[in-house]
């Protein structure tokens, strides 16, 4: 069987399943199974989509976010690319059996992946006019002839010009879906995977208008319905796309993580300075990014990178160039720092409910250079602000521009396939379960490297997903026949 994966980056289960005017998604739900989908830690676009495709956790992949330490220097951070992921993905396993795949916008997707089939770069592509953004390269001209300049993202989407932002996101998504349908109908494929990044941009740009619980909510705003409108847009695009498929196609609608309101930002390095853990030669007179601070590394024990979550690093002797922590004291010191992060409070002294993770305790393996601690401030209702020079530890605005939401730990999935034994709402599904489930549904062996479990393993098929007994079904069939609904 063929497999079609339509990824909706950041899709929130309470919205995807809560809006009642999404007829195409409702039909898929009635045909198959759906439910919340627990993401990885951290629930970030990179590496979450590739965790799904490989069924391996971030530690095993050695990718912990968009930027990762490439060495133990203090400035050694590199942006993740498609080459950062060396583990085989589902399309690589299928290629071993001669199957062809088409991958569109799956992050990190630049440089474009070379695979048995075709690929189109993701939003990390610098410029689709100047860079090769497809495999094979000649596919780029084909796409330009179809839609003009191919949009991989909305540049400058952190803006206060919300009307412009809304229009740009919708236009981007329409162009991308046009390319998706063109590729579905014009090329041979066994596996097709597309990620719509527009939903993530819509959430980040418009959540405060949608959510009355948001601290910056604006009742009656003309942008109040933008998020709902975008879900309706996606439903219509998905419906049109499904019309290009045959009955032998497994259809998966899936998100890499969810979305939730952003209550504010916690200035993590400002806090570390005040705690005496991050020591500066001089305090900046204005808010200054961490990379431009004059750090006294010989007296510094802890520093952090900001973002939707905090990556916390310890300055260890023999590991970092000017390490200050004796390796023999590392674990005890890390436990102390973990407890201090967990005790962080809001501006009123109330516990934030911050979650702190040790990589080796949440990942099957830890490869490359992982953070010493991973911190979700306020369970991700607060983001991590990396700069120093703030008057307060708690701020309302993001340090990189307007941002209304953060990522949530649970995304969503809808799975419909003629041969699937799964029907109705499914509980306990995890992001790493997706690839093995698709492999088993399509009749392939599940690779031993995959860490997730197939959701269909050991499930007894139910005829048409019916909740009726055999006798009940016979009675209902007779009744419907008598009413003229059945021939």
C-alpha positions as CSV (number, residue, x, y, z in Angstrom):
1,X,0.0,0.0,0.0
2,X,1.0,3.6,-0.5
3,X,1.5,6.0,2.4
4,X,0.5,9.7,2.4
5,X,1.6,11.7,5.4
6,X,0.3,15.3,5.7
7,X,2.1,17.0,8.5
8,X,0.5,20.0,10.1
9,X,3.3,21.6,12.1
10,X,2.2,22.6,15.6
11,X,-1.4,21.4,15.2
12,X,-3.2,21.4,18.5
13,X,-5.4,18.4,19.3
14,X,-8.0,20.6,21.1
15,X,-8.5,22.6,17.9
16,X,-8.0,19.9,15.3
17,X,-10.6,17.7,17.1
18,X,-12.6,20.6,18.6
19,X,-13.7,22.6,15.5
20,X,-16.8,21.0,14.1
21,X,-16.6,22.5,10.7
22,X,-13.7,20.5,9.3
23,X,-15.6,18.0,7.2
24,X,-12.7,16.3,5.5
25,X,-10.8,15.7,8.7
26,X,-14.0,14.5,10.4
27,X,-14.5,12.0,7.6
28,X,-11.0,10.7,8.1
29,X,-11.6,10.4,11.8
30,X,-14.9,8.5,11.3
31,X,-13.1,6.1,8.9
32,X,-10.1,5.4,11.1
33,X,-8.4,6.4,14.4
34,X,-7.3,9.6,16.0
35,X,-5.9,10.9,19.2
36,X,-3.4,13.0,21.0
37,X,0.2,12.3,20.2
38,X,2.9,12.7,22.8
39,X,5.9,14.5,21.3
40,X,9.6,14.1,22.2
41,X,11.5,16.3,24.7
42,X,11.9,19.0,23.6
43,X,8.8,19.3,21.5
44,X,10.5,21.4,18.8
45,X,10.1,21.2,15.0
46,X,13.8,20.2,14.8
47,X,14.3,17.4,15.7
48,X,10.7,16.3,16.2
49,X,9.8,15.6,12.5
50,X,12.9,13.5,12.1
51,X,12.3,11.7,15.4
52,X,8.9,10.7,13.9
53,X,10.4,9.6,10.5
54,X,13.3,7.6,12.1
55,X,11.5,6.5,15.3
56,X,14.5,7.6,17.3
57,X,14.7,10.1,20.1
58,X,16.7,13.3,20.0
59,X,19.5,11.9,22.1
60,X,20.0,9.0,19.7
61,X,19.9,11.4,16.7
62,X,22.3,13.7,18.5
63,X,20.1,16.8,17.6
64,X,18.5,18.7,20.4
65,X,17.1,21.7,18.6
66,X,17.8,24.1,15.7
67,X,21.2,24.9,17.1
68,X,23.5,22.4,18.7
69,X,27.0,22.4,20.2
70,X,29.5,21.2,17.6
71,X,32.4,21.2,20.1
72,X,33.0,22.2,23.7
73,X,34.0,25.7,23.0
74,X,31.8,28.5,24.3
75,X,30.8,29.7,20.8
76,X,30.6,26.3,19.0
77,X,27.0,26.2,17.9
78,X,25.8,25.1,14.5
79,X,22.4,25.2,12.8
80,X,20.9,21.8,12.1
81,X,20.7,20.7,8.5
82,X,19.5,17.6,6.7
83,X,23.0,16.3,7.0
84,X,22.8,16.5,10.8
85,X,20.5,13.5,10.7
86,X,22.4,10.3,9.9
87,X,19.9,7.7,11.1
88,X,17.8,6.1,8.4
89,X,14.2,7.4,8.0
90,X,11.2,5.5,6.9
91,X,11.8,6.5,3.2
92,X,15.4,5.1,3.5
93,X,14.1,1.7,4.7
94,X,11.5,1.7,1.9
95,X,14.2,2.5,-0.7
96,X,16.0,-0.7,0.2
97,X,12.9,-2.5,-1.2
98,X,12.9,-0.4,-4.3
99,X,10.1,1.9,-3.1
100,X,10.1,5.6,-4.2
101,X,9.4,8.5,-1.9
102,X,8.6,12.2,-2.2
103,X,9.5,14.4,0.7
104,X,8.3,18.1,0.7
105,X,9.2,20.5,3.5
106,X,10.2,18.0,6.2
107,X,12.6,19.8,8.6
108,X,15.5,19.8,8.5
109,X,15.3,19.6,4.7
110,X,18.2,21.7,3.5
111,X,20.3,20.7,1.6
112,X,17.5,18.8,-0.2
113,X,17.7,15.1,0.7
114,X,19.0,12.8,-2.0
115,X,16.7,9.8,-1.9
116,X,15.0,7.3,-4.2
117,X,12.4,9.7,-5.5
118,X,12.2,13.4,-5.1
119,X,12.5,16.0,-2.3
120,X,11.8,19.7,-1.8
121,X,13.5,21.7,0.9
122,X,11.9,23.0,4.1
123,X,11.8,26.5,5.6
124,X,15.5,26.2,6.4
125,X,16.3,26.7,2.7
126,X,18.1,30.1,2.5
127,X,16.7,31.2,-0.9
128,X,14.7,29.2,-3.4
129,X,15.8,31.6,-6.2
130,X,19.5,31.3,-5.4
131,X,19.9,27.8,-3.8
132,X,19.3,24.3,-5.2
133,X,16.2,23.4,-3.1
134,X,15.1,20.2,-4.8
135,X,16.3,16.7,-5.6
136,X,16.7,16.2,-8.5
137,X,17.8,19.7,-9.1
138,X,15.7,20.1,-12.3
139,X,12.6,19.7,-10.2
140,X,13.2,23.3,-9.1
141,X,12.4,24.7,-12.5
142,X,9.3,22.6,-12.7
143,X,8.1,24.0,-9.4
144,X,8.9,27.6,-10.5
145,X,7.0,27.1,-13.7
146,X,4.0,25.9,-11.6
147,X,3.9,28.5,-8.8
148,X,6.6,31.1,-9.5
149,X,9.0,31.7,-6.7
150,X,8.5,28.8,-4.3
151,X,7.8,30.0,-0.7
152,X,9.4,27.9,2.0
153,X,8.5,30.3,4.8
154,X,7.2,33.8,5.5
155,X,10.3,35.9,6.1
156,X,9.9,38.2,9.0
157,X,6.8,36.5,10.4
158,X,7.5,37.9,13.8
159,X,5.8,41.2,13.0
160,X,3.0,43.5,14.2
161,X,1.6,43.8,10.7
162,X,-0.9,41.0,11.2
163,X,-2.9,41.6,8.1
164,X,0.2,41.2,6.0
165,X,1.3,38.1,8.0
166,X,-2.1,36.4,7.6
167,X,-2.2,36.9,3.8
168,X,1.4,35.7,3.4
169,X,0.9,32.5,5.4
170,X,-2.3,31.6,3.5
171,X,-0.6,32.3,0.1
172,X,2.4,30.2,1.1
173,X,0.3,27.3,2.1
174,X,-1.8,27.4,-1.1
175,X,1.3,27.4,-3.2
176,X,2.8,24.5,-1.3
177,X,-0.4,22.4,-1.5
178,X,-0.5,23.1,-5.3
179,X,3.0,21.7,-5.6
180,X,2.0,18.7,-3.4
181,X,-0.9,17.8,-5.6
182,X,1.2,18.2,-8.7
183,X,3.8,15.8,-7.4
184,X,1.2,13.3,-6.2
185,X,-0.4,13.2,-9.6
186,X,2.7,13.5,-11.9
187,X,5.3,11.3,-10.2
188,X,5.6,7.7,-9.1
189,X,5.7,7.3,-5.4
190,X,5.1,4.8,-2.6
191,X,5.6,7.2,0.3
192,X,4.7,10.9,0.3
193,X,5.5,13.2,3.3
194,X,4.6,16.9,3.3
195,X,4.8,19.3,6.2
196,X,2.7,22.5,6.2
197,X,4.7,25.0,8.3
198,X,2.0,27.7,7.9
199,X,0.0,26.4,10.9
200,X,3.0,26.9,13.2
201,X,3.4,30.5,11.9
202,X,-0.4,31.1,12.3
203,X,-0.3,29.9,15.9
204,X,2.8,32.0,16.9
205,X,1.4,35.1,15.2
206,X,-2.3,35.0,16.2
207,X,-2.8,33.0,19.4
208,X,-3.5,36.0,21.6
209,X,-6.5,36.9,19.5
210,X,-7.9,33.4,19.6
211,X,-7.4,32.5,23.3
212,X,-9.3,34.5,26.0
213,X,-6.8,33.1,28.6
214,X,-3.9,34.7,26.9
215,X,-2.3,37.5,29.0
216,X,-2.4,39.8,25.9
217,X,-5.8,38.8,24.6
218,X,-7.6,41.4,22.5
219,X,-11.4,40.7,22.6
220,X,-13.2,41.6,19.4
221,X,-10.0,41.8,17.3
222,X,-10.4,41.6,13.5
223,X,-7.9,38.8,13.8
224,X,-9.9,36.7,16.3
225,X,-10.9,34.1,13.7
226,X,-7.6,33.8,11.8
227,X,-6.5,30.5,13.5
228,X,-10.0,29.0,13.0
229,X,-10.0,30.2,9.4
230,X,-6.6,28.5,8.8
231,X,-7.8,25.2,10.1
232,X,-10.7,25.5,7.7
233,X,-8.3,26.3,4.9
234,X,-6.2,23.2,5.7
235,X,-9.3,21.1,5.8
236,X,-10.3,22.2,2.3
237,X,-6.7,21.7,1.0
238,X,-6.6,18.3,2.5
239,X,-9.9,17.4,1.0
240,X,-8.8,18.4,-2.5
241,X,-5.6,16.5,-2.0
242,X,-7.4,13.3,-1.0
243,X,-9.2,13.4,-4.3
244,X,-5.9,12.5,-6.0
245,X,-5.5,9.2,-4.1
246,X,-6.5,5.7,-4.7
247,X,-8.2,3.3,-2.3
248,X,-4.8,1.6,-1.6
249,X,-3.4,4.6,0.3
250,X,-2.8,4.9,4.0
251,X,-3.5,8.5,5.0
252,X,-2.0,10.0,8.1
253,X,-2.6,13.6,9.3
254,X,-0.1,14.4,12.0
255,X,1.6,17.1,14.0
256,X,5.0,17.1,15.6
257,X,3.9,18.9,18.7
258,X,1.0,21.0,19.9
259,X,0.5,24.6,20.8
260,X,-0.5,26.6,23.9
261,X,-0.6,30.2,25.0
262,X,2.7,31.9,26.0
263,X,2.5,33.6,29.3
264,X,5.8,35.3,29.1
265,X,9.6,34.9,29.0
266,X,11.9,34.0,31.8
267,X,15.3,35.7,31.4
268,X,17.4,32.6,32.1
269,X,20.9,34.1,31.8
270,X,19.8,37.3,33.7
271,X,18.7,34.9,36.5
272,X,22.0,33.0,36.3
273,X,23.9,36.3,36.6
274,X,21.9,37.3,39.7
275,X,22.4,33.8,41.2
276,X,26.2,34.2,40.8
277,X,26.5,31.3,38.4
278,X,27.2,33.3,35.2
279,X,29.8,35.9,35.9
280,X,30.5,38.9,33.6
281,X,33.5,41.1,33.3
282,X,31.0,44.0,33.0
283,X,27.3,44.2,33.0
284,X,25.9,45.5,29.7
285,X,24.1,48.9,29.7
286,X,21.3,47.6,27.4
287,X,19.8,44.2,26.7
288,X,22.5,42.2,25.0
289,X,22.4,38.7,23.4
290,X,24.4,36.1,25.2
291,X,26.9,35.7,22.3
292,X,27.9,39.4,22.8
293,X,28.4,39.3,26.5
294,X,31.9,39.6,28.0
295,X,31.8,36.5,30.2
296,X,34.4,35.7,32.9
297,X,34.6,32.0,32.1
298,X,37.1,31.2,34.8
299,X,34.4,32.1,37.4
300,X,31.3,31.0,35.5
301,X,29.8,27.6,36.3
302,X,26.5,27.7,34.3
303,X,25.2,29.4,31.1
304,X,22.2,28.8,28.9
305,X,20.9,29.2,25.4
306,X,17.4,30.7,25.0
307,X,14.5,29.6,22.9
308,X,11.2,27.8,23.4
309,X,13.1,25.8,26.0
310,X,16.5,26.4,27.7
311,X,19.6,24.4,27.0
312,X,21.7,24.6,30.1
313,X,25.4,24.0,30.0
314,X,27.9,23.5,32.9
315,X,31.4,24.8,32.7
316,X,33.5,21.6,33.5
317,X,37.2,21.5,34.0
318,X,38.9,19.4,31.3
319,X,35.8,19.6,29.1
320,X,35.3,23.3,28.5
321,X,38.4,25.5,27.7
322,X,38.2,27.4,31.0
323,X,36.2,24.9,33.1
324,X,35.3,25.9,36.7
325,X,33.6,22.7,38.0
326,X,35.7,19.8,39.1
327,X,34.5,16.6,37.3
328,X,34.2,14.8,40.7
329,X,31.6,17.4,41.7
330,X,29.7,17.4,38.4
331,X,26.7,15.2,39.3
332,X,26.1,16.8,42.7
333,X,26.4,20.3,41.2
334,X,24.1,19.4,38.4
335,X,21.5,18.1,40.9
336,X,21.7,21.4,42.7
337,X,21.2,23.4,39.6
338,X,18.3,21.2,38.5
339,X,16.6,21.8,41.9
340,X,17.2,25.6,41.6
341,X,15.6,25.7,38.2
342,X,12.7,23.6,39.4
343,X,12.2,26.2,42.2
344,X,11.9,29.2,39.8
345,X,8.9,31.4,40.4
346,X,6.8,34.0,38.5
347,X,6.9,37.7,39.3
348,X,4.5,37.2,42.2
349,X,6.6,34.5,43.8
350,X,4.4,31.6,42.7
351,X,6.0,28.5,41.5
352,X,6.3,28.4,37.7
353,X,6.1,24.6,37.6
354,X,9.3,24.3,35.7
355,X,10.3,20.9,34.3
356,X,14.0,20.0,34.2
357,X,15.4,16.9,32.4
358,X,18.7,15.1,32.4
359,X,19.3,13.9,28.8
360,X,20.6,10.4,29.9
361,X,17.3,9.9,31.8
362,X,14.9,10.6,29.0
363,X,16.8,9.3,25.9
364,X,17.8,5.8,25.0
365,X,21.2,7.0,24.0
366,X,23.0,10.4,24.2
367,X,25.2,11.2,21.2
368,X,27.1,14.3,20.1
369,X,27.1,17.1,22.6
370,X,23.9,17.3,24.6
371,X,22.9,20.0,27.0
372,X,23.7,19.2,30.6
373,X,20.0,20.0,31.4
374,X,16.9,20.7,29.4
375,X,14.5,23.2,31.0
376,X,10.8,23.8,30.2
377,X,9.9,26.9,32.1
378,X,6.4,26.7,33.4
379,X,5.8,23.5,31.5
380,X,6.4,25.6,28.3
381,X,3.9,28.3,29.1
382,X,7.0,30.4,29.5
383,X,9.8,30.6,27.0
384,X,13.5,31.0,27.7
385,X,15.0,34.5,27.1
386,X,18.8,34.3,26.6
387,X,19.8,38.0,26.7
388,X,21.2,39.9,29.7
389,X,20.4,43.5,30.7
390,X,16.8,43.2,31.6
391,X,15.4,45.1,34.6
392,X,13.2,42.1,35.5
393,X,13.4,38.4,35.2
394,X,10.0,38.1,33.7
395,X,9.0,39.7,30.4
396,X,5.9,39.6,28.2
397,X,7.5,39.9,24.9
398,X,9.8,37.5,23.1
399,X,13.4,38.6,22.6
400,X,13.2,37.9,18.9
401,X,9.9,39.7,18.1
402,X,6.2,39.3,18.7
403,X,5.2,35.7,19.6
404,X,1.9,34.6,21.0
405,X,2.3,30.9,21.7
406,X,4.8,28.2,22.7
407,X,4.9,24.5,21.8
408,X,2.9,21.9,23.8
409,X,4.0,18.4,24.6
410,X,1.0,16.8,22.8
411,X,0.3,17.0,19.1
412,X,-2.4,15.0,17.2
413,X,-2.9,12.3,14.6
414,X,-5.6,11.0,12.4
415,X,-4.9,7.6,10.7
416,X,-7.2,6.1,8.0
417,X,-6.4,3.0,6.1
418,X,-8.6,0.3,4.6
419,X,-6.6,-2.4,6.3
420,X,-6.2,-0.7,9.7
421,X,-7.7,-2.4,12.8
422,X,-7.7,0.9,14.7
423,X,-10.9,2.9,15.0
424,X,-12.0,5.7,17.2
425,X,-10.0,7.6,19.7
426,X,-6.7,6.1,20.7
427,X,-4.8,6.9,23.9
428,X,-1.2,6.6,24.7
429,X,0.3,7.1,21.2
430,X,3.7,8.6,21.0
431,X,5.5,10.4,18.1
432,X,8.1,7.5,17.8
433,X,5.2,5.1,17.3
434,X,4.3,6.6,13.9
435,X,7.0,5.1,11.7
436,X,6.7,1.5,12.9
437,X,2.9,1.7,12.6
438,X,3.1,2.9,9.0
439,X,5.7,0.2,8.2
440,X,3.5,-2.5,9.6
441,X,0.3,-1.2,7.9
442,X,2.1,-1.1,4.5
443,X,3.3,-4.7,5.0
444,X,7.0,-4.0,5.7
445,X,9.2,-5.4,8.5
446,X,9.7,-3.0,11.4
447,X,13.4,-2.2,11.5
448,X,15.1,-3.1,14.8
449,X,16.6,0.4,15.2
450,X,13.1,1.9,15.6
451,X,12.4,2.8,19.2
452,X,8.6,3.1,19.0
453,X,6.0,0.5,18.9
454,X,3.5,-0.2,16.2
455,X,0.0,0.9,17.3
456,X,-1.6,-1.9,15.4
457,X,0.5,-4.8,16.8
458,X,-1.8,-7.2,18.6
459,X,-5.0,-5.3,17.8
460,X,-7.9,-7.4,16.6
461,X,-9.5,-5.9,13.5
462,X,-13.1,-4.5,14.0
463,X,-15.4,-4.7,11.0
464,X,-15.8,-1.1,9.8
465,X,-15.0,0.1,13.3
466,X,-18.5,-0.7,14.4
467,X,-19.6,-0.4,18.0
468,X,-22.6,-2.7,17.3
469,X,-22.8,-6.4,17.9
470,X,-23.5,-8.7,15.0
471,X,-27.1,-8.9,16.0
472,X,-27.4,-5.2,16.4
473,X,-25.9,-4.6,12.9
474,X,-28.4,-7.0,11.3
475,X,-31.2,-5.2,13.0
476,X,-29.9,-1.8,11.9
477,X,-29.3,-3.0,8.3
478,X,-32.9,-4.2,8.1
479,X,-34.1,-0.9,9.4
480,X,-32.0,1.2,7.0
481,X,-33.0,-1.1,4.1
482,X,-36.7,-0.5,5.0
483,X,-36.1,3.2,5.0
484,X,-34.6,3.1,1.5
485,X,-31.1,3.9,2.6
486,X,-29.7,0.5,1.5
487,X,-30.3,-1.1,-1.9
